[in-house]
Amino acid sequence: MKIFVCYTTRDAEITINLLKKISKKLSTYGVVFIDIIDNNSTNKQLRVISELESSDLIVVIESKSIYQSEWVALEIKKAKLKKIPIKILQVKELSNFTL
């Protein structure tokens, strides 16, 4: 299973360290893609779209500013168009999630 993690770093609690913990936890379920960690491509935007479109599950890290991000809006819209299941994880749930 391919898991695409959707997030914004606009909120201070969404750190690279937290995203790495999330990636480690989710990797027990499949191959995880988190842009800020896994995207070493020259054309980063094209890679994000490619990874999203080939994913089996989208995990949205719901922080305060998540829905203000144009990229997040685009990612969710594309996921819905492709009928990719979306799982919402509220940021306050993540302290338990990453233990």
trRosetta pair geometry for C-beta under 8 A, 3 or more apart (Angstrom, degrees):
i j d omega theta_ij theta_ji phi_ij phi_ji
1 29 6.1 -44 68 145 131 82
1 30 3.2 -93 75 -85 82 149
1 31 7.2 -178 89 25 46 69
1 56 4.6 -101 -154 61 80 145
1 57 6.4 23 171 3 117 113
2 30 6.0 -128 -68 150 18 129
2 31 5.2 -25 -109 70 66 100
2 33 7.0 15 -176 -7 95 110
2 51 7.6 -150 171 -169 127 73
2 54 6.0 -2 82 121 167 81
2 55 4.5 -125 111 -124 104 57
2 56 5.1 119 48 4 70 88
2 57 7.4 172 90 30 50 71
3 26 5.2 -131 97 166 158 127
3 29 6.5 65 -43 92 141 110
3 30 5.1 129 -18 76 101 114
3 31 6.9 171 22 83 76 44
3 32 4.8 -25 72 -107 106 68
3 33 7.1 176 88 22 53 69
3 55 6.5 78 -128 -155 11 111
3 56 7.1 -45 -70 59 53 84
3 57 5.0 -19 -113 73 75 103
3 58 7.9 153 -162 -98 59 20
3 59 6.0 20 -178 -9 105 114
4 33 5.2 -18 -110 64 65 106
4 51 5.8 138 -106 134 112 95
4 52 5.1 97 -145 -108 167 58
4 55 3.9 -71 -17 -83 111 162
4 57 7.2 179 27 91 70 51
4 58 5.1 -26 72 -110 100 69
4 59 7.2 175 85 24 46 71
4 75 7.6 -154 137 -168 130 120
4 79 7.8 -154 71 -90 133 119
4 84 7.9 20 32 151 123 150
5 19 7.1 149 117 -149 150 94
5 22 6.4 109 -126 124 154 130
5 23 7.2 -97 -11 -81 151 77
5 26 7.1 -179 -66 14 117 168
5 32 6.5 25 -22 -171 112 100
5 33 6.9 -168 17 86 77 52
5 34 4.6 -11 54 -94 125 86
5 58 8.0 149 -97 -164 20 56
5 59 5.0 -24 -110 70 68 102
5 61 6.6 32 -177 -24 97 106
6 58 5.7 21 -13 -178 121 102
6 59 6.8 176 23 84 76 46
6 60 4.6 -26 73 -105 112 68
6 61 6.9 -170 87 16 55 72
6 66 7.9 84 130 -160 94 112
6 72 5.7 112 173 -132 109 82
6 75 4.9 171 -117 115 125 147
6 76 6.8 117 176 -60 168 79
6 79 8.0 -83 -44 -31 146 144
7 14 5.5 171 174 -156 121 140
7 19 6.8 -145 46 -100 166 113
7 34 7.5 9 19 -145 126 98
7 60 7.5 159 -71 -160 54 48
7 61 4.1 12 -100 44 100 121
7 63 7.2 56 -156 2 82 116
7 66 7.1 -72 -146 -115 41 101
7 72 7.6 -118 88 -95 5 115
8 11 6.6 83 92 6 92 88
8 14 6.5 109 85 62 47 163
8 63 6.5 -128 57 55 89 120
8 65 5.5 -102 91 99 141 98
8 66 5.4 179 12 -110 114 51
8 68 7.6 -33 -21 64 179 81
8 69 4.3 -164 -87 -50 133 145
8 71 7.7 141 -94 63 93 106
8 72 5.8 -62 -51 -43 106 131
9 14 5.2 -137 -111 101 50 110
9 15 7.7 85 -135 -99 96 29
9 36 7.0 85 -49 -68 132 154
10 14 7.7 33 45 45 47 128
10 63 7.6 170 68 98 84 129
10 65 4.0 -84 92 96 130 152
10 68 7.0 -73 64 75 169 116
10 69 6.7 -162 -10 -69 130 105
11 14 5.1 77 73 5 89 104
11 63 4.0 -146 35 153 157 139
11 64 5.3 133 -98 39 132 92
11 65 5.1 178 -48 22 96 105
11 66 7.7 -35 -8 -48 129 71
11 91 7.1 -85 112 -82 149 166
12 15 7.6 9 168 -59 51 91
13 18 7.0 57 157 -40 65 166
13 63 6.4 179 65 -125 105 126
13 91 5.6 97 101 176 135 135
14 18 6.2 -118 -144 71 38 137
14 19 7.0 54 -176 -53 78 100
14 61 6.3 123 -112 120 119 140
14 63 5.5 -90 -39 -41 120 157
14 91 7.0 -86 -64 -116 88 126
15 18 4.7 100 53 6 78 100
15 19 6.9 -142 96 -3 42 87
16 19 5.5 -56 -146 40 33 112
16 20 6.3 39 153 -23 66 103
16 36 6.2 -123 -106 128 90 128
16 37 6.9 139 -153 -76 89 92
17 20 5.8 -52 -150 32 29 113
17 21 6.7 30 151 -17 62 103
18 21 5.7 -55 -154 35 34 112
18 22 6.4 35 149 -19 67 105
18 94 6.6 44 -167 151 116 144
18 98 6.8 -93 -148 -72 69 163
19 22 5.5 -50 -146 36 35 114
19 23 6.3 41 152 -23 65 104
19 34 5.2 153 175 176 115 153
19 36 6.3 51 102 65 169 118
19 37 6.0 -167 124 -34 119 124
20 23 5.5 -50 -147 34 32 115
20 24 6.4 35 154 -20 64 103
20 37 6.3 148 -84 -105 75 143
21 24 5.7 -52 -149 34 31 112
21 25 6.4 29 154 -16 64 107
21 98 3.9 42 143 -149 131 121
22 25 5.8 -58 -148 39 30 109
22 26 6.0 21 158 -11 67 112
22 32 8.0 174 122 -168 78 151
22 34 7.3 111 85 -78 110 145
22 59 7.9 -174 172 115 122 143
22 61 7.2 -46 -115 -81 166 128
22 94 7.0 -41 -81 -142 107 116
22 97 7.0 22 -108 126 80 123
22 98 6.4 -57 -66 -88 59 106
23 26 6.0 -60 -140 44 26 104
23 27 6.1 38 157 -37 63 106
23 32 4.8 171 -145 107 76 148
23 34 5.3 -93 -77 -4 116 134
23 37 6.2 -83 -52 74 158 165
23 38 7.9 162 -126 -42 142 113
24 27 5.8 -49 -148 19 26 118
25 28 6.7 -48 179 10 39 108
25 97 6.3 124 129 159 172 83
25 98 6.1 -116 -34 -111 140 54
26 29 5.7 -61 -172 38 58 109
26 30 7.3 -41 156 53 84 74
26 32 4.7 101 97 -89 117 133
26 59 6.8 -117 -108 -4 145 162
27 30 7.3 -108 -142 74 36 32
27 31 7.4 26 -130 -116 75 28
27 32 5.2 -84 -75 -3 75 119
30 56 7.1 -101 -172 49 172 125
30 57 7.6 125 44 30 148 118
32 38 7.6 -175 110 -44 72 149
33 38 5.2 -123 -144 75 62 152
33 39 7.8 70 -172 -58 96 84
33 51 4.4 -152 152 -177 169 137
33 55 7.1 -114 33 -86 122 116
34 37 4.4 36 85 31 106 112
34 38 5.5 111 55 3 58 106
35 38 6.8 -69 -105 53 13 82
35 39 4.7 -1 -159 -13 59 134
35 44 7.3 81 -164 -178 104 104
35 47 8.0 133 -126 101 85 104
35 48 5.5 10 -102 -101 121 106
35 51 7.9 178 -81 57 76 150
36 39 7.2 1 -58 28 13 106
38 51 7.9 118 103 -115 126 159
39 44 5.2 78 155 -140 131 90
39 47 5.3 141 -139 102 102 139
39 48 6.7 -9 -100 -65 145 80
39 51 7.9 -104 -87 -15 99 149
41 44 5.6 154 74 -88 94 47
41 46 7.2 -117 133 71 146 90
41 47 3.9 157 24 -51 154 144
43 46 4.1 16 126 25 118 119
43 47 6.4 146 94 -21 70 87
44 47 5.6 -58 -150 36 33 113
44 48 6.5 37 154 -24 67 102
45 48 5.7 -48 -151 29 33 113
45 49 6.7 30 153 -14 64 104
46 49 5.9 -56 -151 38 33 110
46 50 6.2 34 152 -20 66 109
47 50 5.6 -56 -144 39 31 113
47 51 6.1 30 158 -18 67 107
48 51 6.0 -57 -147 38 26 108
48 52 6.2 28 155 -20 63 110
48 71 7.7 -31 150 -165 158 117
48 75 7.6 -76 160 -91 110 110
49 52 5.7 -55 -146 37 29 114
49 53 6.2 23 159 -16 65 111
49 78 7.2 -138 -139 -132 80 170
50 53 6.1 -59 -144 39 25 107
50 54 6.4 5 162 -3 62 114
51 54 6.3 -71 -146 46 26 98
51 55 6.5 44 153 -48 63 103
52 55 5.7 -49 -155 5 30 120
52 58 7.3 30 -146 -97 85 112
52 75 5.7 -133 -120 -140 146 86
52 78 5.7 57 134 102 134 136
52 79 6.7 -96 -178 -67 104 84
52 84 7.8 -163 173 31 72 167
53 78 6.7 -74 -78 164 80 124
53 82 6.2 172 -137 -76 67 162
55 58 6.2 95 110 -68 142 71
55 79 7.7 -35 72 -112 120 98
55 84 5.8 61 90 -154 91 146
56 84 6.9 -176 -172 -145 16 96
56 85 7.6 4 151 35 60 99
57 84 6.8 -178 -102 173 18 94
57 85 5.4 -26 -118 75 73 98
57 86 7.8 150 -168 -96 62 25
57 87 6.3 10 -178 -1 109 111
58 75 7.1 157 -146 153 136 102
58 76 7.4 158 138 -106 155 57
58 79 4.5 -33 -20 -121 154 151
58 84 5.4 86 -18 119 104 117
58 85 7.0 -174 28 95 75 47
58 86 4.6 -22 72 -109 107 73
58 87 7.1 173 87 25 53 66
59 86 7.9 159 -89 -161 22 55
59 87 5.0 -21 -110 70 70 101
59 89 6.1 14 -177 -3 98 115
60 66 6.8 96 174 -177 103 144
60 72 7.4 90 -138 -160 106 108
60 76 6.9 29 -87 -88 136 107
60 86 6.1 21 -13 -174 114 103
60 87 7.1 180 22 86 73 46
60 88 5.0 -24 67 -110 106 64
60 89 6.9 172 82 26 51 68
61 66 7.0 -169 92 -98 61 131
61 89 5.6 -27 -109 73 55 100
61 91 6.2 66 172 -81 88 79
61 94 7.3 28 -142 -68 105 136
62 66 5.3 -97 -136 10 48 160
62 88 5.2 29 -33 -171 129 98
62 89 6.5 177 13 80 86 40
62 90 4.8 -43 71 -104 112 53
62 91 6.3 -127 85 -21 55 77
63 66 5.1 127 50 -44 66 98
63 91 4.4 59 -92 -45 76 140
64 91 7.8 -53 -20 20 66 144
65 68 4.8 -58 -168 37 76 120
65 69 6.8 84 138 -36 87 92
66 69 6.3 -55 -169 14 36 113
66 72 5.6 -168 178 -173 71 169
67 72 6.7 -115 -102 102 32 132
67 73 7.1 78 -157 -73 59 90
69 72 3.8 76 81 7 113 109
69 73 6.6 -177 95 -11 61 81
70 73 5.6 -53 -151 36 34 115
70 74 6.4 35 151 -19 66 105
71 74 5.6 -54 -149 37 33 112
71 75 6.2 33 153 -20 67 106
72 75 5.6 -53 -145 37 32 112
72 76 6.3 29 157 -16 66 106
73 76 6.0 -56 -146 38 27 107
73 77 6.2 29 155 -20 63 110
74 77 5.7 -56 -145 37 29 113
74 78 6.3 27 157 -17 65 107
75 78 5.9 -56 -147 37 28 109
75 79 6.3 30 154 -20 63 107
76 79 5.6 -53 -147 36 31 114
76 80 6.4 31 155 -18 65 106
76 86 6.8 48 -136 -114 83 150
77 80 5.9 -57 -151 36 29 110
77 81 6.4 29 153 -19 64 107
78 81 5.6 -54 -146 36 32 113
78 82 6.2 15 159 -4 66 111
79 82 6.1 -68 -146 49 27 99
79 84 4.3 -88 -156 62 80 110
79 86 5.6 96 131 -71 142 107
80 83 7.3 27 -175 -79 33 37
80 84 7.8 -77 -54 43 22 73
80 86 7.4 -23 -69 -26 76 132
89 93 5.6 -123 -172 72 79 127
89 94 6.5 84 150 -71 117 88
89 97 6.6 38 -162 -73 134 163
90 93 4.8 96 65 -5 80 105
90 94 7.8 -136 99 -22 49 83
91 94 5.6 -38 -162 3 44 122
92 95 7.3 -30 -178 3 44 103
93 96 6.2 -61 -178 44 59 105
93 97 5.8 61 132 -30 83 115
94 97 4.6 -56 -135 40 46 120
94 98 5.7 29 170 -14 79 108
95 98 6.8 -62 -141 39 20 97
95 99 7.3 40 154 -45 54 97
96 99 6.0 -40 -156 -1 35 116
